[in-house]
Amino acid sequence: MTEWSVFLVIVSLMGFAATIVGPIIKLNTSITTLTVTMQAMETALNALSDKNSTAHRNLWEKTKQQDAVLQTHENRITLLEGHK
C-alpha cells in the first residue's frame, strides 16, 4: 500500500464517520426534545385530570343540594294543595 492509499483510506473512514455521526446527533437531540415534551404533557394531563375530578365532585355536591331543595319545595306544594 502506498502512502496515498493509506491517506485515501483514512479520509474515507473520516467521511464515513462524519456521515454516521451527524444523523445520530440529530436523532439524539430529537429524542431528548420529545422526552421533555412528553414529560410536560404528562404533567399537564395529570393536572387537568385532578381539576376535572374536582369539578365533577363539585357538580355532584351541587346536585345533592338542589335535590334537597327540590324535595323541600315538593313537600311544601303537597301540603299547600292538601294532597296526602
Steps between C-alpha positions, in 0.01 A plus 500: 500500500631838410481810713218634284299184545533526878405868482192425287392221736532732801309780322231252394461374857476856629233582242310185588521586871376856434214361294394272785566734796298797363165322478560324834550836673184640336306190603624526857396867512155415365453219751601729786258770384216249467572360846482846658181578307335174607591563865342846478189354338476233771520766771235712326272198452530403867413857603203501262381167635517632857306814403243287317449276802457803725251657261294179481503466877375859533225436245378192686499688831303782336255244358444349845432846643256578219324166551451583867359845416268350237377238745422770756320698231298194394405435863378859538293480181348172613404652835356811335289297254375276778605172338611218714 
